[in-house]
Amino acid sequence: MFKRTAIAFASIALLAAPAMASSSLTTDSFNKDHVISSLQERGVNVQDAERWGTFIRAFVKQADGTVKSELFQPNTLAPVTNLADVG
């Protein structure tokens, strides 16, 4: 009896694990379109953006036509100027 119950609970846990994992993926508040438009409103010529660890990495078109990768804080969209200062 105990063995069957343990197997049943283990099966339920295994089936629930992917559902729990996928729900944690949706709690990430990164919204690419919103980040791009917000940075563009601030005068940053963003071509693309992505999550990059704890930061947002934006690909910014420069005046000479080249594209440069720049890091921003996810909550404030403030530029990250010195990685050593980030805690």
C-alpha positions, 0 to 999 in steps of 0.5 A: 500500500505504501509503495503504491502511494509513494509511486502515485505521489512521485508520478504526480510530482513528475507531471507537475514539475514541467507545469511549475517550471513553465509558470516560473518562466512567465513570471519574468517581467521582461517585455522586449517591445516595451523595453525597446519603445521605452529606451527609444522614448529616452532618445536611445536608438535601440534596434533590439533588446534581450535579457542578459543575466540580471541586465537588459542588453540593448543593441544601439545604432550609433551615429556612424551606422554601427551597432553597439551592445549596451547594458541597462538596469531592468527596473529603471532602464538606467545605463550600466556604466561600471560592472564593478559597482553593480551589487 
